[in-house]
Amino acid sequence: MTGILIGPNEGERVPRGARYHRILAEVPELEAIELRFGPEFEGVEPHTHPDHVDSFYVLDGEAEFTLGDDTFRACPGTYVAAPIGVVHGFRPVGDGELRMINVHAPNTGFAQRLRQA
């Protein structure tokens, strides 16, 4: 196995209307995806995962996250991780684009589900 190197304009782009998500890594141990959402995106309802950690690093824009019993705003540079069984969700805040890196560890097929949506 070799390492993973994805340049700034590389990676598989998965169309989402006027935007796209970009798959950065897809190996058994993890998958990493650059997510892009506009202000019209209503968000991801609070939920849990029984089989993986779901984590997010905010690159641009702002999001409102739910993590356990807490709700907070996350600006660029914020990292959020929901271990197995922890309730989490998010929605964009403001008029601009929300761009985040989303990492699932281990890989549970999220990238594949994005391709099929």
KEKE-3310 file (N, C-alpha, C; in steps of 0.2 Angstrom, whole numbers, plus 5000, padded with zeros to 4 digits):
npx = (5004:5002:5005:4993:4990:4983:4981:4977:4967:4963:4956:4941:4927:4910:4895:4884:4871:4873:4885:4899:4905:4921:4930:4943:4950:4949:4950:4951:4953:4949:4939:4940:4932:4929:4917:4904:4892:4878:4869:4856:4855:4848:4853:4860:4851:4852:4860:4867:4881:4884:4896:4907:4919:4914:4920:4924:4931:4931:4933:4929:4917:4903:4896:4882:4883:4877:4882:4881:4873:4875:4875:4883:4892:4903:4917:4929:4943:4939:4937:4928:4923:4914:4913:4909:4892:4889:4878:4876:4875:4873:4871:4872:4877:4873:4875:4885:4895:4898:4911:4919:4930:4927:4929:4928:4931:4932:4931:4915:4908:4903:4907:4904:4890:4887:4891:4880:4869)
npy = (4994:5011:5028:5042:5056:5070:5084:5102:5104:5091:5074:5065:5072:5074:5078:5090:5098:5115:5114:5103:5088:5083:5068:5063:5053:5036:5022:5006:5010:5023:5037:5052:5067:5082:5093:5103:5115:5126:5140:5137:5123:5113:5106:5093:5082:5079:5064:5047:5036:5018:5012:5020:5034:5051:5065:5082:5096:5113:5123:5134:5147:5145:5135:5128:5117:5102:5093:5080:5085:5098:5114:5123:5136:5135:5141:5144:5133:5126:5111:5096:5081:5067:5053:5035:5032:5045:5059:5069:5083:5095:5112:5124:5141:5158:5167:5163:5150:5134:5125:5110:5098:5081:5067:5050:5036:5020:5017:5017:5017:5029:5038:5030:5030:5043:5044:5037:5044)
npz = (5000:4996:5001:5003:4993:4989:4979:4979:4969:4966:4967:4968:4962:4968:4961:4968:4965:4962:4968:4974:4982:4988:4987:4997:5003:5004:5011:5021:5034:5036:5029:5020:5016:5008:5011:5004:5007:5003:5009:5008:5012:5023:5034:5044:5054:5071:5076:5079:5077:5077:5074:5070:5072:5069:5062:5060:5052:5051:5037:5029:5031:5042:5055:5064:5077:5084:5098:5108:5122:5119:5110:5098:5089:5075:5069:5055:5057:5068:5076:5077:5084:5085:5094:5094:5096:5101:5100:5086:5075:5062:5054:5041:5044:5041:5026:5017:5009:5017:5021:5024:5031:5032:5042:5043:5054:5057:5039:5033:5022:5017:5007:4996:4997:4994:4981:4975:4978)
capx = (5000:5006:5002:4988:4992:4978:4983:4972:4962:4962:4951:4935:4921:4904:4891:4878:4868:4878:4891:4901:4909:4927:4933:4950:4954:4945:4954:4947:4954:4946:4938:4940:4928:4928:4910:4902:4885:4876:4865:4850:4856:4845:4858:4860:4848:4856:4860:4873:4884:4886:4902:4913:4919:4912:4923:4923:4936:4928:4938:4926:4910:4901:4891:4880:4884:4875:4887:4879:4868:4877:4874:4888:4894:4910:4920:4935:4948:4936:4937:4922:4923:4908:4914:4904:4887:4888:4873:4879:4872:4875:4868:4876:4874:4875:4874:4890:4896:4901:4916:4922:4933:4923:4933:4925:4936:4935:4927:4909:4905:4899:4909:4900:4883:4887:4891:4874:4863)
capy = (5000:5018:5034:5046:5063:5073:5091:5106:5103:5084:5071:5064:5077:5071:5084:5091:5104:5119:5112:5097:5086:5080:5063:5064:5047:5030:5016:5003:5013:5030:5040:5059:5070:5089:5094:5110:5117:5132:5142:5133:5117:5113:5103:5086:5081:5075:5056:5043:5030:5013:5009:5024:5041:5055:5071:5088:5102:5119:5127:5141:5148:5144:5130:5127:5110:5099:5088:5078:5090:5105:5117:5129:5139:5133:5145:5141:5131:5122:5103:5093:5074:5063:5046:5031:5033:5052:5062:5075:5085:5102:5116:5130:5147:5163:5167:5160:5143:5131:5120:5106:5091:5076:5060:5044:5031:5017:5018:5013:5018:5036:5041:5026:5032:5050:5043:5034:5048)
capz = (5000:4996:5005:5000:4992:4985:4978:4980:4964:4964:4971:4965:4963:4968:4961:4972:4962:4960:4972:4974:4988:4985:4990:4997:5005:5005:5013:5026:5041:5036:5023:5021:5011:5008:5010:5003:5008:5003:5014:5007:5015:5030:5039:5046:5060:5076:5075:5081:5073:5081:5071:5068:5074:5064:5064:5055:5052:5047:5032:5027:5033:5049:5056:5071:5078:5090:5100:5114:5124:5118:5103:5097:5083:5074:5063:5052:5062:5073:5074:5080:5084:5088:5095:5093:5100:5103:5096:5083:5069:5060:5049:5039:5047:5037:5019:5013:5008:5022:5018:5030:5030:5036:5042:5046:5055:5051:5033:5033:5015:5016:5000:4991:4997:4991:4974:4973:4979)
cpx = (5004:5002:4997:4990:4987:4980:4976:4966:4961:4957:4945:4930:4915:4899:4885:4875:4873:4885:4894:4905:4915:4930:4940:4954:4948:4948:4950:4948:4950:4944:4937:4937:4928:4921:4909:4895:4884:4871:4858:4849:4853:4848:4857:4857:4852:4855:4866:4875:4886:4893:4908:4913:4918:4915:4923:4928:4933:4934:4936:4919:4909:4896:4888:4880:4880:4880:4884:4873:4869:4876:4879:4889:4901:4912:4926:4941:4946:4936:4932:4923:4917:4910:4908:4898:4885:4883:4877:4875:4875:4871:4872:4873:4877:4873:4879:4890:4900:4905:4920:4926:4930:4927:4929:4930:4932:4930:4921:4905:4901:4901:4905:4893:4882:4887:4884:4868:4861)
cpy = (5006:5023:5037:5053:5065:5081:5095:5106:5096:5081:5070:5069:5073:5077:5084:5098:5108:5118:5105:5095:5083:5074:5063:5057:5042:5024:5013:5007:5020:5032:5048:5062:5078:5090:5101:5110:5124:5134:5139:5126:5117:5110:5095:5085:5077:5067:5053:5038:5025:5010:5013:5031:5045:5062:5076:5093:5107:5122:5134:5141:5146:5139:5130:5119:5108:5093:5086:5082:5097:5107:5123:5131:5137:5137:5141:5139:5127:5115:5100:5085:5071:5055:5042:5032:5040:5055:5068:5077:5092:5105:5122:5136:5153:5162:5164:5152:5140:5125:5117:5100:5086:5069:5055:5039:5026:5019:5014:5014:5024:5038:5037:5028:5039:5049:5040:5038:5052)
cpz = (5000:5000:5000:4999:4987:4984:4978:4975:4962:4968:4967:4967:4963:4967:4966:4970:4960:4963:4971:4981:4984:4990:4991:4999:5006:5005:5019:5033:5041:5029:5025:5015:5013:5006:5009:5003:5007:5008:5014:5010:5022:5035:5040:5053:5065:5076:5078:5076:5078:5079:5069:5071:5068:5066:5058:5057:5048:5043:5031:5029:5040:5050:5063:5072:5084:5092:5107:5116:5122:5111:5103:5090:5081:5068:5060:5057:5067:5071:5079:5079:5088:5089:5094:5098:5103:5098:5093:5077:5067:5055:5047:5043:5043:5030:5014:5012:5015:5019:5024:5027:5035:5036:5046:5047:5060:5045:5034:5027:5014:5009:4995:4991:4994:4983:4971:4974:4973)
residu = (MET:THR:GLY:ILE:LEU:ILE:GLY:PRO:ASN:GLU:GLY:GLU:ARG:VAL:PRO:ARG:GLY:ALA:ARG:TYR:HIS:ARG:ILE:LEU:ALA:GLU:VAL:PRO:GLU:LEU:GLU:ALA:ILE:GLU:LEU:ARG:PHE:GLY:PRO:GLU:PHE:GLU:GLY:VAL:GLU:PRO:HIS:THR:HIS:PRO:ASP:HIS:VAL:ASP:SER:PHE:TYR:VAL:LEU:ASP:GLY:GLU:ALA:GLU:PHE:THR:LEU:GLY:ASP:ASP:THR:PHE:ARG:ALA:CYS:PRO:GLY:THR:TYR:VAL:ALA:ALA:PRO:ILE:GLY:VAL:VAL:HIS:GLY:PHE:ARG:PRO:VAL:GLY:ASP:GLY:GLU:LEU:ARG:MET:ILE:ASN:VAL:HIS:ALA:PRO:ASN:THR:GLY:PHE:ALA:GLN:ARG:LEU:ARG:GLN:ALA)
# end
